[in-house]
């Protein structure tokens, strides 16, 4: 039996359009033909189909087990009947494959198998998509804003694949215009009954990490190490870095000439302000740096509280240390893992003339006594 003289041509077309291998397509067709034959026979037969990919020829077999006592005629055959069919040395338990040529099966198979084939091809295509993107979780991907659907933005990754960006993964205040290409962090890929569910993010710290790795060669080469990243997406981020080479200054490497490297990353993230912090194993120095650009007078650990400090600043540095709506101190605390309370240290009071005369009077009174 034959699936058509143009079978090879059609096979190549499906390969090109669906991105599926010939093996997947053939196995899908064979499974569909088995399903069609079972429906045609109206029983529970065991069947096998083998398709020649070159010419579309296929052979259909009924598979039965040889038995001495027949229980299920759909799946079993008596040893005596098998011998009469030419299997002279058959014994109970042997498997007999018999090629069958049912009338009108080609037409019925085509009608019955069509939907099965379509579904199997869809399943195979979904599996290809899943495998392609499951291996890229945690990386940056580029996509085109497609449309908004409820609280989700749909992102087209290629001609046959879309991802969703939930509301919580969107940068507050960022505009998502259909047709605009953007970079995203591939957050999750899951198989569902409707195909792979691909979730992307613009708020995940991993997006900033990957952008740093792309933009800054020293990080890409492992000379500068990212110790930690915290973000309030679209607003502000703090990144702790350390150099593994004494000849490389990590802050300068990350910022770049005239701030060019960090500006490029900031522009990609809707103007997000990015503070680069030099990491230190000395926690007090690390906290001091984490609170930049504020100038800290003193860091005082609290002995009665675990991982807590007071950070003292002069009055004119208070707003910088706290940041807008507490953002600076909040990010510094998340970056270092320590609780930070900002305290104002008043300036030293200079002595007045009155204070000096009082001191002298005290000295004279002491001498008279």
C-alpha positions as CSV (number, residue, x, y, z in Angstrom):
1,X,0.0,0.0,0.0
2,X,1.2,3.5,-0.8
3,X,0.7,6.9,0.8
4,X,1.2,8.7,-2.5
5,X,3.9,9.4,-5.1
6,X,4.6,12.8,-3.7
7,X,5.2,11.5,-0.2
8,X,8.9,12.4,0.0
9,X,8.2,15.9,-1.2
10,X,5.4,16.4,1.4
11,X,7.7,14.9,4.0
12,X,10.4,17.5,3.2
13,X,7.9,20.3,3.3
14,X,6.7,19.3,6.8
15,X,10.3,19.1,8.0
16,X,10.9,22.7,6.7
17,X,7.7,24.2,8.0
18,X,7.5,22.5,11.4
19,X,11.2,22.2,12.1
20,X,10.6,18.5,12.8
21,X,13.0,15.6,12.0
22,X,12.0,13.0,9.4
23,X,12.1,10.3,12.2
24,X,9.5,12.2,14.3
25,X,7.2,12.7,11.3
26,X,7.4,9.0,10.2
27,X,6.8,7.7,13.8
28,X,3.8,10.0,14.1
29,X,2.4,8.8,10.8
30,X,2.9,5.1,11.8
31,X,1.1,5.7,15.1
32,X,-1.7,7.3,13.3
33,X,-2.1,4.4,10.9
34,X,-2.2,1.9,13.8
35,X,-4.9,4.0,15.4
36,X,-6.8,4.1,12.1
37,X,-6.6,0.4,11.6
38,X,-7.9,-0.4,15.1
39,X,-10.9,1.9,14.5
40,X,-11.4,0.2,11.1
41,X,-11.4,-3.3,12.6
42,X,-13.5,-2.2,15.6
43,X,-11.4,-4.4,18.0
44,X,-8.4,-4.3,20.2
45,X,-5.8,-5.6,17.8
46,X,-2.1,-5.3,18.2
47,X,-0.9,-3.7,15.0
48,X,2.3,-2.4,13.5
49,X,2.9,-0.1,10.6
50,X,6.2,0.4,8.8
51,X,6.5,3.3,6.3
52,X,9.3,3.6,3.7
53,X,10.2,7.3,3.8
54,X,11.6,7.2,0.3
55,X,8.5,6.2,-1.6
56,X,5.6,6.3,0.9
57,X,5.1,2.5,0.7
58,X,3.7,1.1,4.0
59,X,3.2,-2.4,5.3
60,X,0.5,-3.2,7.9
61,X,0.9,-6.1,10.3
62,X,-1.4,-7.7,12.8
63,X,0.6,-9.0,15.8
64,X,-0.7,-12.0,17.8
65,X,0.7,-14.3,20.4
66,X,0.6,-18.0,19.7
67,X,-1.4,-19.9,22.4
68,X,-2.7,-23.4,23.0
69,X,-6.0,-22.0,24.3
70,X,-7.6,-19.0,22.7
71,X,-8.9,-16.3,25.0
72,X,-8.7,-13.1,22.9
73,X,-9.0,-13.6,19.2
74,X,-7.9,-10.0,18.6
75,X,-4.5,-10.5,20.1
76,X,-4.0,-14.3,20.1
77,X,-3.8,-17.1,17.6
78,X,-3.9,-20.9,18.2
79,X,-0.6,-22.7,17.6
80,X,-2.4,-25.0,15.1
81,X,-3.8,-22.1,13.1
82,X,-0.4,-20.4,13.0
83,X,1.2,-23.6,11.7
84,X,-1.5,-23.9,9.0
85,X,-0.5,-20.4,7.9
86,X,3.0,-21.6,7.3
87,X,4.7,-20.9,10.6
88,X,5.8,-24.6,11.0
89,X,8.0,-24.3,14.0
90,X,5.8,-22.0,16.1
91,X,5.4,-22.6,19.8
92,X,3.1,-21.2,22.5
93,X,4.4,-17.8,23.5
94,X,5.9,-16.9,20.1
95,X,4.8,-13.6,18.4
96,X,3.3,-13.9,15.0
97,X,3.3,-10.9,12.6
98,X,0.9,-11.2,9.7
99,X,0.8,-8.7,6.9
100,X,-2.7,-7.7,6.1
101,X,-4.3,-5.9,3.1
102,X,-7.8,-4.8,4.1
103,X,-10.1,-3.5,1.4
104,X,-10.7,0.2,1.3
105,X,-8.3,0.7,4.2
106,X,-6.4,3.4,2.4
107,X,-9.4,5.6,2.1
108,X,-10.6,4.9,5.6
109,X,-7.1,5.3,7.0
110,X,-6.7,8.7,5.3
111,X,-10.0,10.0,6.8
112,X,-9.5,8.5,10.2
113,X,-5.8,9.3,10.5
114,X,-5.9,12.9,9.4
115,X,-6.7,14.4,12.8
116,X,-4.5,12.0,14.6
117,X,-1.6,12.9,12.3
118,X,-2.2,16.6,12.8
119,X,-2.4,16.1,16.6
120,X,0.8,14.0,16.7
121,X,2.6,16.6,14.6
122,X,1.4,19.4,17.0
123,X,2.6,17.3,19.9
124,X,6.0,16.8,18.3
125,X,6.3,20.4,17.4
126,X,5.4,21.4,21.0
127,X,8.1,19.1,22.3
128,X,10.7,20.6,19.9
129,X,9.7,24.1,21.2
130,X,9.8,22.9,24.8
131,X,13.3,21.4,24.4
132,X,14.6,24.5,22.6
133,X,13.6,26.9,25.3
134,X,13.9,24.7,28.4
135,X,17.6,24.6,27.9
136,X,17.7,28.4,27.9
137,X,16.1,29.1,31.3
138,X,18.1,31.7,33.1
139,X,19.4,33.4,29.9
140,X,18.5,36.5,27.9
141,X,16.2,36.1,24.9
142,X,15.1,38.8,22.5
143,X,11.5,39.0,21.5
144,X,8.9,41.4,20.0
145,X,6.0,42.8,21.9
146,X,2.9,41.2,20.3
147,X,-0.1,42.3,22.3
148,X,-1.6,42.8,25.7
149,X,-4.0,40.1,27.1
150,X,-5.5,40.8,30.5
151,X,-2.7,41.4,32.9
152,X,-0.2,39.7,30.6
153,X,2.0,41.0,27.7
154,X,2.4,38.5,24.9
155,X,5.9,38.4,23.4
156,X,6.7,36.7,20.1
157,X,10.0,34.9,20.2
158,X,9.9,33.5,16.7
159,X,7.4,32.7,14.0
160,X,5.8,29.8,15.9
161,X,6.6,30.6,19.6
162,X,5.1,33.1,22.0
163,X,5.9,33.9,25.6
164,X,3.9,35.6,28.3
165,X,5.1,38.3,30.7
166,X,2.9,38.5,33.7
167,X,2.1,41.8,35.4
168,X,4.5,41.2,38.3
169,X,7.4,40.6,35.8
170,X,6.9,44.0,34.1
171,X,8.8,47.1,35.0
172,X,6.5,49.7,36.5
173,X,6.0,52.6,34.2
174,X,7.7,50.9,31.2
175,X,5.7,51.1,27.9
176,X,5.3,47.9,25.9
177,X,4.5,49.0,22.3
178,X,3.5,46.3,19.8
179,X,6.3,45.7,17.3
180,X,9.0,46.8,19.7
181,X,12.0,44.4,20.2
182,X,13.3,44.0,23.8
183,X,15.5,41.8,25.8
184,X,13.9,39.5,28.4
185,X,15.0,37.1,31.1
186,X,13.7,33.6,30.4
187,X,12.1,32.7,33.7
188,X,10.2,29.5,33.2
189,X,9.2,26.9,30.6
190,X,6.5,24.3,31.4
191,X,4.6,21.7,29.4
192,X,0.8,22.1,29.4
193,X,-2.0,20.4,27.6
194,X,-2.0,23.5,25.2
195,X,1.7,23.3,24.6
196,X,4.8,24.9,26.3
197,X,4.1,27.8,28.6
198,X,7.0,30.2,28.4
199,X,7.3,33.0,30.9
200,X,9.7,35.9,30.5
201,X,10.6,38.8,32.9
202,X,11.9,42.3,32.8
203,X,12.2,42.6,36.6
204,X,14.3,39.6,37.6
205,X,17.9,40.3,38.9
206,X,19.1,37.7,36.4
207,X,18.3,40.0,33.5
208,X,20.7,42.7,34.9
209,X,23.3,40.0,35.6
210,X,23.2,38.7,32.0
211,X,23.3,42.3,30.6
212,X,26.4,43.0,32.7
213,X,28.0,39.8,31.4
214,X,27.3,40.9,27.8
215,X,28.4,44.5,28.2
216,X,31.5,44.1,30.4
217,X,34.3,41.9,29.1
218,X,36.0,41.6,32.5
219,X,32.9,40.0,34.0
220,X,32.5,37.7,30.9
221,X,36.1,36.6,31.3
222,X,35.8,36.0,35.0
223,X,38.3,38.7,36.0
224,X,35.5,40.7,37.8
225,X,33.0,38.6,39.8
226,X,29.4,39.7,40.6
227,X,28.9,38.9,44.3
228,X,25.2,40.0,44.6
229,X,22.5,42.0,42.8
230,X,19.4,43.5,44.2
231,X,16.8,45.5,42.1
232,X,13.7,47.6,42.4
233,X,13.1,47.2,38.7
234,X,13.1,50.3,36.6
235,X,14.0,52.5,39.6
236,X,17.3,51.4,41.2
237,X,19.7,48.6,41.6
238,X,22.8,47.8,43.6
239,X,25.5,45.4,42.4
240,X,28.4,44.2,44.5
241,X,31.5,43.3,42.5
242,X,35.0,42.1,43.3
243,X,38.1,41.8,41.3
244,X,40.1,38.5,41.0
245,X,43.0,40.4,39.5
246,X,44.9,43.0,41.6
247,X,45.6,45.0,38.4
248,X,41.9,45.4,37.5
249,X,39.8,47.9,39.4
250,X,36.3,46.4,39.5
251,X,34.4,49.7,39.8
252,X,36.1,51.3,36.8
253,X,35.7,48.1,34.7
254,X,32.0,48.0,35.3
255,X,31.3,51.7,34.9
256,X,33.4,52.1,31.8
257,X,34.9,55.2,30.1
258,X,32.7,58.2,31.0
259,X,30.2,55.7,32.4
260,X,29.4,54.3,28.9
261,X,29.1,50.7,29.9
262,X,26.7,51.2,32.8
263,X,24.7,53.8,30.9
264,X,24.1,51.3,28.1
265,X,22.7,48.8,30.6
266,X,20.6,51.5,32.3
267,X,19.1,52.5,29.0
268,X,18.1,48.9,28.3
269,X,16.2,48.8,31.6
270,X,14.1,51.9,31.2
271,X,16.6,54.3,32.8
272,X,17.1,52.2,36.0
273,X,19.7,53.8,38.2
274,X,22.6,51.3,38.9
275,X,25.0,51.6,41.8
276,X,28.2,49.6,41.6
277,X,29.5,48.6,45.0
278,X,33.0,47.2,45.7
279,X,32.4,44.0,47.8
280,X,34.5,43.6,50.9
281,X,34.9,40.7,53.3
282,X,34.9,43.3,56.1
283,X,31.2,43.6,56.7
284,X,31.4,47.1,58.1
285,X,33.3,48.4,55.1
286,X,30.9,46.5,52.8
287,X,27.9,48.2,54.5
288,X,29.5,51.6,54.2
289,X,30.0,51.1,50.5
290,X,26.5,49.7,50.0
291,X,25.0,52.9,51.4
292,X,26.8,55.0,48.7
293,X,26.5,57.7,47.4
294,X,25.8,58.8,51.1
295,X,28.9,59.5,53.1
296,X,28.9,57.5,56.3
297,X,30.6,58.8,59.4
298,X,30.6,55.6,61.4
299,X,29.1,52.1,61.4
300,X,28.3,50.6,64.8
301,X,27.3,47.0,65.2
302,X,24.5,46.3,67.7
303,X,25.8,43.7,70.1
304,X,22.3,42.8,71.4
305,X,20.9,42.2,67.9
306,X,22.0,39.7,65.2
307,X,23.3,41.2,62.0
308,X,22.2,44.7,62.8
309,X,24.1,48.0,62.7
310,X,23.6,51.7,63.2
311,X,25.0,53.8,60.3
312,X,25.7,57.4,61.4
313,X,25.6,60.3,58.9
314,X,25.7,64.0,59.1
315,X,22.4,65.8,58.8
316,X,23.1,66.9,55.2
317,X,23.6,63.2,54.2
318,X,20.5,61.8,55.8
319,X,18.2,62.0,52.7
320,X,20.9,60.4,50.5
321,X,21.5,57.6,53.0
322,X,17.8,56.8,53.3
323,X,16.9,57.4,49.6
324,X,13.6,58.2,48.0
325,X,10.9,56.3,50.0
326,X,13.7,54.5,51.9
327,X,15.0,52.9,48.7
328,X,18.8,53.4,49.2
329,X,18.9,51.9,52.7
330,X,16.5,49.2,51.8
331,X,18.6,48.0,48.8
332,X,21.8,48.3,50.9
333,X,20.2,46.0,53.6
334,X,19.2,43.5,50.9
335,X,22.6,43.6,49.3
336,X,24.5,43.0,52.5
337,X,22.0,40.8,54.3
338,X,22.2,43.1,57.4
339,X,19.6,45.3,59.1
340,X,20.7,49.0,58.8
341,X,19.3,51.8,60.9
342,X,20.3,55.3,59.8
343,X,21.2,57.7,62.7
344,X,22.1,61.3,62.5
345,X,25.4,62.3,64.1
346,X,25.3,66.0,65.1
347,X,28.4,68.1,64.4
348,X,30.9,68.7,67.2
349,X,29.9,71.9,69.1
350,X,32.7,74.5,69.2
351,X,33.3,76.1,72.7
352,X,32.1,79.7,73.3
353,X,33.8,82.4,75.2
354,X,31.4,81.8,78.1
355,X,32.4,78.1,78.2
356,X,36.1,79.2,78.4
357,X,35.5,81.6,81.3
358,X,33.5,79.0,83.2
359,X,36.4,76.5,82.8
360,X,38.9,79.1,84.1
361,X,36.6,80.0,87.0
362,X,36.5,76.3,87.9
363,X,40.3,76.1,87.9
364,X,40.7,79.2,90.1
365,X,38.1,77.9,92.6
366,X,40.0,74.6,92.8
367,X,43.3,76.4,93.5
368,X,41.7,78.5,96.3
369,X,40.4,75.4,98.0
